[in-house]
Amino acid sequence: MSKTRPVHTVDRTEYERLQHTGLAGSVDAIQVPAVLEHWREVYPEWSGQHWAYTADDHDILYLHPLEVTRRRSS
């Protein structure tokens, strides 16, 4: 069993910016069911609707599940 992790969350404005630049989108774009199955196991709190690329310290992009909120967190 994989260790569970929290899902990265952004507000709608940030999601739209990421989507516009090709760094986020709907899970409909992911064509490998095993990716979604793995995410559901590792991120059980994930709603299953969005994904995003995130960069590490070396600017290498990794595909991750994403949560989108309606408004900016205060």
N, C-alpha and C positions, 0 to 999 in steps of 0.2 A: 504494500500500500504506500502511495506517495504521501509526502508531508503536505498539509494544506497551507496555503498562503493567502494573504489579503489581496484583493483586486485593486489595481490602480484606478482612481476615480478622477474625472475631470468634469467641469461644467459644460453646458451645451455650447457656449461660445467657443471654448477651447477645442471641443470636439469638432465643431464645424471648421475651425482653422486647420486642425490636423487632417480632417477629411479633404479639405480643399488642396492641401499639399501632398495628398496621397499617403499620409502617415497613419490613417485610421479609416475605419469603414464598418459596414454591416457584416455579420458573419456569413451572409449569403455569398460573399466573395471567396470564402475559404472552401476549397473543393476537396479537402482531405478530411474525411470524417474522423480519423484517428486523432487529429489535432484537437477537434472540439471535444471528443471523448476524454482526452487527457486533461484538458482545461477543466472540464466539469468535475473530474476527480480531484485535481489539485486545488481548484478554486470553487468549492461547493457553494459559496455565497454569490457567485457570478450569475447575472441574469441571463446570460447567453445571447446577447444581442450585438455587442460591438467588440472590435479588436483595435489594437494600435501597435505601431512600432515604437520601441523605446531604445535609446542609445545608452551604451555603457561608458565608462571612463575613456575608452579608446575610440568612441564614436562608431562602434559596431552596433547595428540595429538588430533588435530581437522582437519577434512577434509575441504579443501578450494579449490576454483578454482585457477588456476595458469596461468600466461602468461610466455612465453619463448621467449627471444630475441636471435638474432643470435650472438651477441658479447657482451662482458662485457662492462657495463657502465663505463664511465670515471669520 
